[in-house]
Amino acid sequence: MKWLYDDFDSGITPEQWKSLVSDKSIFTDECLEAFNRMLDFGESATCTQLAYEYGNNAQHYSGVMTKLGERILKKTNCKEPPAIKNRENSFWPIIFVGKDVDSSLVSIEGKFSWKIREELKEALKSIDFSKYKLRENEILPNEWVYSCNPKKYDVFSAFNELPTLKWQQYETKVK
């Protein structure tokens, strides 16, 4: 099956891609974290596969990438992807090519697969992805972890209010 939008050219040059990926107002940490996961996963992935493998949910990845496409369009005034029959107009084709997943392949989760455009993939090589979490519950080298048994230690009584952080099996991350 042919990748949708494979013949779409947004008009963004390789130099523009390099500039865009280093612009934190366009490629937010959340976007770069998602790209880190997608690049780790392989050549292409569905949002459901990313969610299953790395955490969060499929809508998170879809939303992050769609909003990224909108920001890129607004910043560069590049060509807007044309709508395809039976599909609403979207901004993801600026970043990806995509295709429906073959329903006979039961081992693949999700219905639609994305593949990062080559010119963007090349620009992403300039990013140091070691700063971004590969998995949701991963602890980065610059984070501290502390543990305690809340049944034994009432650590929040001194604050006279409910804590705003969540305990995960006696473990919390502190930056």
Secondary structure, DSSP 8 states (H G I E B T S, - for coil): ---BTTT------HHHHHHHHT-TTTS-HHHHHHHHHHHHH-S-EEHHHHHHHHSS-HHHHHHHHHHHHHHHHHHH--------TTS---SGGGTEEEEE--TT-TTS-SSEEEEE-HHHHHHHTTS-GGGS-SSTT---TT-EEEE--TTT--TTGGGTS--SS--BTTEEEE-
